Amino acid sequence: MTGGQIAGLIAAIALLLLVIFIGLFLLKISKTVSEINLTIRSLTSDVDVISKQTDKVIATTNTFVKDVNEKVNILTPVFQAAADLGTSVSDLNNATQNLTKKVKDNSKTGAKAGVATKVGKTAWNMYQNRRQNKSKF
């Protein structure tokens, strides 16, 4: 065997090893690509399921929000009535305080007659004012 033949043999062996390593590398890449394809198929089906579930959740949420809005609209007059009641109680309290003050002032001056009449007139005036205020709205 001459030096050229030995060099050719070494080159052929090196080339054979290179082809074997490239073949193994391509096999690993092929396995990786097939796993990636499998993963992509799985993700696609999962995304489809999630998309359908999201549509259901959004529809349920829209129904819930509509229901809440309807109930809020039903409760609004209740809160308005409570506010009106608070105003009426406050007016009654003010009228009672004014009447008490007048009775005290009248008792100091000796004029005790007509207290019942004044109470009746004050209550009637409050009722009339309240009734007129409601009819304006």
MDTraj code that builds the backbone (N, CA, C; nanometers):
import mdtraj as md
import numpy as np

residues = "MET THR GLY GLY GLN ILE ALA GLY LEU ILE ALA ALA ILE ALA LEU LEU LEU LEU VAL ILE PHE ILE GLY LEU PHE LEU LEU LYS ILE SER LYS THR VAL SER GLU ILE ASN LEU THR ILE ARG SER LEU THR SER ASP VAL ASP VAL ILE SER LYS GLN THR ASP LYS VAL ILE ALA THR THR ASN THR PHE VAL LYS ASP VAL ASN GLU LYS VAL ASN ILE LEU THR PRO VAL PHE GLN ALA ALA ALA ASP LEU GLY THR SER VAL SER ASP LEU ASN ASN ALA THR GLN ASN LEU THR LYS LYS VAL LYS ASP ASN SER LYS THR GLY ALA LYS ALA GLY VAL ALA THR LYS VAL GLY LYS THR ALA TRP ASN MET TYR GLN ASN ARG ARG GLN ASN LYS SER LYS PHE".split()
xyz = np.array([
    [0.0831, -0.1163, 0.0000],
    [0.0000, 0.0000, 0.0000],
    [0.0883, 0.1235, 0.0000],
    [0.0556, 0.2044, -0.0864],
    [0.1345, 0.3253, -0.0995],
    [0.0726, 0.4360, -0.0153],
    [0.1426, 0.5436, -0.0054],
    [0.0957, 0.6572, 0.0755],
    [-0.0312, 0.7159, 0.0176],
    [-0.0471, 0.7146, -0.1135],
    [-0.1678, 0.7689, -0.1753],
    [-0.2868, 0.6800, -0.1462],
    [-0.2632, 0.5531, -0.1458],
    [-0.3731, 0.4608, -0.1164],
    [-0.4190, 0.4730, 0.0291],
    [-0.3212, 0.4868, 0.1189],
    [-0.3547, 0.5030, 0.2604],
    [-0.4331, 0.6336, 0.2800],
    [-0.3925, 0.7382, 0.2157],
    [-0.4619, 0.8670, 0.2260],
    [-0.6020, 0.8529, 0.1684],
    [-0.6177, 0.7817, 0.0599],
    [-0.7492, 0.7604, 0.0001],
    [-0.8385, 0.6785, 0.0924],
    [-0.7790, 0.5757, 0.1577],
    [-0.8532, 0.4930, 0.2509],
    [-0.8991, 0.5753, 0.3707],
    [-0.8120, 0.6585, 0.4233],
    [-0.8467, 0.7459, 0.5378],
    [-0.9566, 0.8436, 0.4957],
    [-0.9456, 0.8981, 0.3778],
    [-1.0475, 0.9920, 0.3290],
    [-1.1814, 0.9195, 0.3124],
    [-1.1780, 0.7974, 0.2629],
    [-1.3015, 0.7217, 0.2433],
    [-1.3658, 0.6891, 0.3779],
    [-1.2835, 0.6508, 0.4771],
    [-1.3357, 0.6214, 0.6112],
    [-1.3934, 0.7482, 0.6731],
    [-1.3247, 0.8597, 0.6606],
    [-1.3727, 0.9875, 0.7145],
    [-1.5042, 1.0260, 0.6473],
    [-1.5124, 1.0060, 0.5182],
    [-1.6345, 1.0373, 0.4461],
    [-1.7480, 0.9454, 0.4905],
    [-1.7176, 0.8166, 0.5115],
    [-1.8172, 0.7216, 0.5600],
    [-1.8681, 0.7616, 0.6989],
    [-1.7754, 0.7983, 0.7885],
    [-1.8147, 0.8444, 0.9227],
    [-1.8997, 0.9714, 0.9146],
    [-1.8627, 1.0610, 0.8267],
    [-1.9385, 1.1849, 0.8091],
    [-2.0808, 1.1537, 0.7607],
    [-2.0940, 1.0627, 0.6670],
    [-2.2250, 1.0245, 0.6156],
    [-2.3071, 0.9572, 0.7254],
    [-2.2438, 0.8723, 0.8079],
    [-2.3152, 0.8066, 0.9183],
    [-2.3649, 0.9101, 1.0192],
    [-2.2781, 1.0049, 1.0586],
    [-2.3196, 1.1097, 1.1541],
    [-2.4293, 1.1983, 1.0954],
    [-2.4189, 1.2305, 0.9686],
    [-2.5236, 1.3116, 0.9046],
    [-2.6550, 1.2324, 0.9014],
    [-2.6472, 1.1028, 0.8753],
    [-2.7665, 1.0183, 0.8757],
    [-2.8306, 1.0137, 1.0129],
    [-2.7500, 0.9951, 1.1185],
    [-2.8033, 0.9943, 1.2555],
    [-2.8660, 1.1300, 1.2913],
    [-2.7991, 1.2347, 1.2500],
    [-2.8498, 1.3708, 1.2758],
    [-2.9844, 1.3904, 1.2065],
    [-2.9950, 1.3453, 1.0825],
    [-3.1206, 1.3587, 1.0085],
    [-3.2323, 1.2745, 1.0718],
    [-3.1987, 1.1560, 1.1262],
    [-3.2979, 1.0750, 1.1954],
    [-3.3513, 1.1471, 1.3193],
    [-3.2584, 1.2085, 1.3950],
    [-3.3017, 1.2829, 1.5146],
    [-3.3880, 1.4025, 1.4744],
    [-3.3506, 1.4718, 1.3696],
    [-3.4301, 1.5858, 1.3234],
    [-3.5671, 1.5372, 1.2772],
    [-3.5712, 1.4234, 1.2095],
    [-3.6986, 1.3676, 1.1630],
    [-3.7896, 1.3351, 1.2811],
    [-3.7347, 1.2732, 1.3854],
    [-3.8138, 1.2439, 1.5054],
    [-3.8636, 1.3729, 1.5702],
    [-3.7768, 1.4735, 1.5786],
    [-3.8140, 1.6017, 1.6394],
    [-3.9252, 1.6693, 1.5595],
    [-3.9146, 1.6668, 1.4280],
    [-4.0165, 1.7283, 1.3427],
    [-4.1491, 1.6549, 1.3579],
    [-4.1457, 1.5217, 1.3656],
    [-4.2720, 1.4477, 1.3830],
    [-4.3330, 1.4778, 1.5200],
    [-4.2523, 1.4924, 1.6241],
    [-4.3046, 1.5295, 1.7565],
    [-4.3624, 1.6707, 1.7538],
    [-4.2978, 1.7597, 1.6820],
    [-4.3491, 1.8978, 1.6700],
    [-4.4838, 1.8960, 1.5986],
    [-4.4957, 1.8169, 1.4936],
    [-4.6242, 1.8061, 1.4223],
    [-4.7332, 1.7507, 1.5133],
    [-4.6989, 1.6500, 1.5927],
    [-4.7942, 1.5924, 1.6867],
    [-4.8377, 1.6962, 1.7899],
    [-4.7422, 1.7723, 1.8405],
    [-4.7712, 1.8778, 1.9379],
    [-4.8601, 1.9859, 1.8767],
    [-4.8326, 2.0228, 1.7538],
    [-4.9128, 2.1258, 1.6866],
    [-5.0560, 2.0766, 1.6676],
    [-5.0746, 1.9504, 1.6308],
    [-5.2095, 1.8955, 1.6165],
    [-5.2829, 1.8989, 1.7508],
    [-5.2117, 1.8599, 1.8555],
    [-5.2718, 1.8602, 1.9895],
    [-5.3094, 2.0020, 2.0316],
    [-5.2198, 2.0965, 2.0085],
    [-5.2481, 2.2358, 2.0446],
    [-5.3653, 2.2909, 1.9643],
    [-5.3741, 2.2534, 1.8385],
    [-5.4838, 2.3007, 1.7542],
    [-5.6173, 2.2510, 1.8083],
    [-5.6235, 2.1238, 1.8442],
    [-5.7491, 2.0719, 1.8990],
    [-5.7801, 2.1353, 2.0346],
    [-5.6777, 2.1581, 2.1162],
    [-5.7001, 2.2232, 2.2462],
    [-5.7493, 2.3660, 2.2286],
    [-5.6915, 2.4359, 2.1323],
    [-5.7343, 2.5741, 2.1071],
    [-5.8784, 2.5761, 2.0578],
    [-5.9170, 2.4789, 1.9768],
    [-6.0562, 2.4718, 1.9317],
    [-6.1513, 2.4515, 2.0489],
    [-6.1144, 2.3608, 2.1398],
    [-6.1977, 2.3355, 2.2579],
    [-6.2055, 2.4612, 2.3446],
    [-6.0913, 2.5241, 2.3675],
    [-6.0885, 2.6463, 2.4495],
    [-6.1716, 2.7561, 2.3838],
    [-6.1637, 2.7668, 2.2529],
    [-6.2417, 2.8677, 2.1813],
    [-6.3907, 2.8453, 2.1996],
    [-6.4356, 2.7204, 2.1888],
    [-6.5782, 2.6904, 2.2078],
    [-6.6216, 2.7199, 2.3509],
    [-6.5371, 2.6846, 2.4477],
    [-6.5703, 2.7102, 2.5870],
    [-6.5725, 2.8599, 2.6149],
    [-6.4826, 2.9335, 2.5530],
    [-6.4792, 3.0789, 2.5710],
    [-6.6067, 3.1418, 2.5154],
    [-6.6527, 3.0918, 2.4009],
    [-6.7784, 3.1422, 2.3458],
    [-6.8936, 3.1186, 2.4426],
    [-6.8969, 3.0007, 2.5048],
    [-7.0029, 2.9704, 2.6014],
    [-6.9935, 3.0630, 2.7233],
    [-6.8703, 3.0856, 2.7707],
    [-6.8510, 3.1732, 2.8878],
    [-6.8945, 3.3156, 2.8552],
    [-6.8607, 3.3633, 2.7361],
    [-6.8992, 3.4995, 2.6968],
    [-7.0509, 3.5105, 2.6856],
    [-7.1139, 3.4087, 2.6292],
    [-7.2606, 3.4112, 2.6184],
    [-7.3241, 3.4112, 2.7570],
    [-7.2724, 3.3287, 2.8476],
    [-7.3243, 3.3245, 2.9841],
    [-7.3024, 3.4584, 3.0547],
    [-7.1860, 3.5167, 3.0338],
    [-7.1554, 3.6465, 3.0949],
    [-7.2496, 3.7543, 3.0427],
    [-7.2761, 3.7527, 2.9136],
    [-7.3691, 3.8512, 2.8575],
    [-7.5086, 3.8351, 2.9170],
    [-7.5526, 3.7110, 2.9326],
    [-7.6833, 3.6856, 2.9944],
    [-7.6847, 3.7349, 3.1383],
    [-7.5768, 3.7081, 3.2099],
    [-7.5661, 3.7507, 3.3499],
    [-7.5705, 3.9032, 3.3609],
    [-7.4954, 3.9714, 3.2754],
    [-7.4921, 4.1189, 3.2796],
    [-7.6302, 4.1752, 3.2466],
    [-7.6978, 4.1153, 3.1497],
    [-7.8331, 4.1605, 3.1154],
    [-7.9267, 4.1419, 3.2347],
    [-7.9167, 4.0280, 3.3016],
    [-7.9999, 4.0001, 3.4191],
    [-7.9719, 4.1000, 3.5313],
    [-7.8443, 4.1284, 3.5550],
    [-7.8075, 4.2252, 3.6594],
    [-7.8627, 4.3630, 3.6253],
    [-7.8516, 4.4032, 3.4992],
    [-7.9045, 4.5340, 3.4591],
    [-8.0556, 4.5420, 3.4800],
    [-8.1268, 4.4330, 3.4467],
    [-8.2714, 4.4335, 3.4684],
    [-8.3044, 4.4442, 3.6168],
    [-8.2294, 4.3747, 3.7000],
    [-8.2560, 4.3795, 3.8447],
    [-8.2213, 4.5158, 3.9033],
    [-8.1166, 4.5780, 3.8519],
    [-8.0822, 4.7128, 3.8981],
    [-8.1937, 4.8094, 3.8604],
    [-8.2489, 4.7934, 3.7392],
    [-8.3598, 4.8801, 3.6979],
    [-8.4831, 4.8585, 3.7853],
    [-8.5021, 4.7344, 3.8310],
    [-8.6143, 4.7069, 3.9209],
    [-8.5900, 4.7700, 4.0578],
    [-8.4657, 4.7678, 4.1046],
    [-8.4345, 4.8186, 4.2390],
    [-8.4250, 4.9708, 4.2457],
    [-8.4064, 5.0366, 4.1334],
    [-8.3907, 5.1817, 4.1346],
    [-8.5100, 5.2520, 4.1993],
    [-8.6338, 5.2157, 4.1668],
    [-8.7467, 5.2822, 4.2355],
    [-8.7487, 5.2553, 4.3863],
    [-8.7007, 5.1382, 4.4267],
    [-8.6971, 5.1082, 4.5704],
    [-8.6039, 5.2058, 4.6406],
    [-8.4869, 5.2278, 4.5816],
    [-8.3934, 5.3230, 4.6413],
    [-8.4490, 5.4650, 4.6383],
    [-8.5206, 5.4984, 4.5311],
    [-8.5818, 5.6312, 4.5236],
    [-8.6881, 5.6465, 4.6314],
    [-8.7660, 5.5409, 4.6525],
    [-8.8687, 5.5455, 4.7576],
    [-8.8044, 5.5591, 4.8950],
    [-8.6928, 5.4890, 4.9164],
    [-8.6229, 5.5011, 5.0444],
    [-8.5710, 5.6436, 5.0636],
    [-8.5213, 5.7041, 4.9558],
    [-8.4738, 5.8430, 4.9655],
    [-8.5902, 5.9366, 4.9956],
    [-8.7041, 5.9133, 4.9296],
    [-8.8222, 5.9963, 4.9563],
    [-8.8696, 5.9804, 5.1004],
    [-8.8662, 5.8567, 5.1495],
    [-8.9056, 5.8319, 5.2882],
    [-8.8118, 5.9055, 5.3841],
    [-8.6821, 5.9024, 5.3539],
    [-8.5864, 5.9745, 5.4377],
    [-8.6153, 6.1239, 5.4382],
    [-8.6495, 6.1780, 5.3209],
    [-8.6831, 6.3200, 5.3125],
    [-8.8088, 6.3496, 5.3934],
    [-8.9081, 6.2614, 5.3827],
    [-9.0328, 6.2815, 5.4579],
    [-9.0076, 6.2774, 5.6079],
    [-8.9276, 6.1819, 5.6519],
    [-8.8959, 6.1717, 5.7951],
    [-8.8203, 6.2960, 5.8408],
    [-8.7294, 6.3432, 5.7582],
    [-8.6548, 6.4639, 5.7932],
    [-8.7485, 6.5848, 5.8024],
    [-8.8409, 6.5958, 5.7059],
    [-8.9380, 6.7055, 5.7104],
    [-9.0254, 6.6970, 5.8349],
    [-9.0690, 6.5754, 5.8664],
    [-9.1511, 6.5557, 5.9862],
    [-9.0727, 6.5917, 6.1122],
    [-8.9466, 6.5547, 6.1164],
    [-8.8611, 6.5869, 6.2302],
    [-8.8464, 6.7384, 6.2444],
    [-8.8232, 6.8065, 6.1337],
    [-8.8107, 6.9535, 6.1387],
    [-8.9408, 7.0179, 6.1852],
    [-9.0528, 6.9673, 6.1325],
    [-9.1820, 7.0243, 6.1728],
    [-9.2075, 6.9996, 6.3214],
    [-9.1716, 6.8816, 6.3702],
    [-9.1895, 6.8514, 6.5123],
    [-9.1021, 6.9420, 6.5976],
    [-8.9799, 6.9640, 6.5554],
    [-8.8919, 7.0540, 6.6303],
    [-8.9471, 7.1961, 6.6314],
    [-8.9967, 7.2405, 6.5171],
    [-9.0539, 7.3758, 6.5105],
    [-9.1769, 7.3866, 6.5994],
    [-9.2599, 7.2827, 6.5962],
    [-9.3802, 7.2834, 6.6782],
    [-9.3441, 7.2824, 6.8270],
    [-9.2467, 7.2009, 6.8624],
    [-9.2034, 7.1955, 7.0022],
    [-9.1504, 7.3313, 7.0462],
    [-9.0761, 7.3941, 6.9593],
    [-9.0223, 7.5267, 6.9916],
    [-9.1358, 7.6279, 7.0099],
    [-9.2366, 7.6205, 6.9208],
    [-9.3494, 7.7136, 6.9317],
    [-9.4284, 7.6882, 7.0598],
    [-9.4462, 7.5597, 7.0921],
    [-9.5213, 7.5271, 7.2146],
    [-9.4453, 7.5779, 7.3360],
    [-9.3143, 7.5621, 7.3372],
    [-9.2350, 7.6117, 7.4500],
    [-9.2441, 7.7639, 7.4588],
    [-9.2338, 7.8286, 7.3416],
    [-9.2422, 7.9747, 7.3417],
    [-9.3807, 8.0216, 7.3887],
    [-9.4847, 7.9519, 7.3422],
    [-9.6215, 7.9892, 7.3824],
    [-9.6461, 7.9609, 7.5300],
    [-9.5874, 7.8545, 7.5828],
    [-9.6089, 7.8230, 7.7243],
    [-9.5399, 7.9260, 7.8128],
    [-9.4350, 7.9871, 7.7626],
    [-9.3672, 8.0907, 7.8413],
    [-9.4500, 8.2192, 7.8467],
    [-9.5226, 8.2436, 7.7379],
    [-9.6027, 8.3665, 7.7338],
    [-9.7416, 8.3452, 7.7894],
    [-9.7783, 8.2201, 7.8175],
    [-9.9086, 8.1922, 7.8763],
    [-10.0137, 8.1550, 7.7745],
    [-9.9830, 8.1515, 7.6462],
    [-10.0818, 8.1173, 7.5430],
    [-10.0739, 7.9681, 7.5168],
    [-10.1655, 7.8937, 7.5806],
    [-10.1641, 7.7485, 7.5677],
    [-10.2759, 7.6990, 7.4779],
    [-10.3694, 7.7786, 7.4443],
    [-10.4837, 7.7339, 7.3637],
    [-10.4409, 7.7184, 7.2180],
    [-10.5014, 7.6246, 7.1504],
    [-10.4804, 7.6096, 7.0070],
    [-10.3615, 7.5237, 6.9684],
    [-10.2978, 7.4518, 7.0626],
    [-10.1826, 7.3673, 7.0300],
    [-10.2253, 7.2556, 6.9365],
    [-10.3368, 7.1941, 6.9640],
    [-10.3860, 7.0846, 6.8785],
    [-10.4153, 7.1357, 6.7380],
    [-10.4694, 7.2565, 6.7298],
    [-10.4986, 7.3147, 6.5991],
    [-10.3699, 7.3375, 6.5207],
    [-10.2679, 7.3885, 6.5884],
    [-10.1404, 7.4134, 6.5212],
    [-10.0762, 7.2834, 6.4748],
    [-10.0853, 7.1779, 6.5554],
    [-10.0304, 7.0474, 6.5170],
    [-10.1021, 6.9969, 6.3927],
    [-10.2331, 7.0069, 6.3943],
    [-10.3118, 6.9610, 6.2798],
    [-10.2795, 7.0389, 6.1538],
    [-10.2684, 7.1716, 6.1654],
    [-10.2382, 7.2543, 6.0488],
    [-10.0991, 7.2239, 5.9948],
    [-10.0018, 7.2059, 6.0838],
    [-9.8644, 7.1767, 6.0405],
    [-9.8592, 7.0435, 5.9670],
    [-9.9231, 6.9412, 6.0213],
    [-9.9245, 6.8100, 5.9566],
    [-9.9945, 6.8180, 5.8217],
    [-10.1076, 6.8920, 5.8162],
    [-10.1814, 6.9053, 5.6904],
    [-10.0981, 6.9786, 5.5862],
    [-10.0284, 7.0850, 5.6257],
    [-9.9443, 7.1596, 5.5327],
    [-9.8297, 7.0727, 5.4795],
    [-9.7687, 6.9929, 5.5688],
    [-9.6622, 6.9032, 5.5238],
    [-9.7154, 6.8033, 5.4229],
    [-9.8330, 6.7491, 5.4481],
    [-9.8949, 6.6519, 5.3574],
    [-9.9219, 6.7164, 5.2216],
    [-9.9773, 6.8371, 5.2233],
    [-10.0093, 6.9058, 5.0976],
    [-9.8813, 6.9370, 5.0194],
    [-9.7773, 6.9854, 5.0877],
    [-9.6511, 7.0165, 5.0206],
    [-9.5891, 6.8918, 4.9587],
    [-9.5920, 6.7856, 5.0307],
    [-9.5342, 6.6591, 4.9830],
    [-9.6121, 6.6074, 4.8615],
    [-9.7421, 6.6188, 4.8674],
    [-9.8267, 6.5728, 4.7586],
    [-9.8033, 6.6577, 4.6330],
    [-9.7875, 6.7881, 4.6503],
    [-9.7632, 6.8767, 4.5373],
    [-9.6261, 6.8486, 4.4765],
    [-9.5268, 6.8223, 4.5585],
    [-9.3917, 6.7934, 4.5076],
    [-9.3896, 6.6641, 4.4264],
    [-9.4645, 6.5627, 4.4684],
    [-9.4703, 6.4368, 4.3931],
    [-9.5415, 6.4538, 4.2619],
    [-9.6457, 6.5371, 4.2574],
    [-9.7212, 6.5548, 4.1345],
    [-9.6398, 6.6296, 4.0292],
    [-9.5396, 6.7043, 4.0680],
    [-9.4538, 6.7767, 3.9735],
    [-9.3668, 6.6801, 3.8936],
    [-9.3345, 6.5686, 3.9519],
    [-9.2447, 6.4735, 3.8851],
    [-9.3278, 6.3783, 3.8067],
])
top = md.Topology()
chain = top.add_chain()
for i, resn in enumerate(residues, 1):
    res = top.add_residue(resn, chain, resSeq=i)
    for name in ("N", "CA", "C"):
        top.add_atom(name, md.element.get_by_symbol(name[0]), res)
traj = md.Trajectory(xyz[None], top)
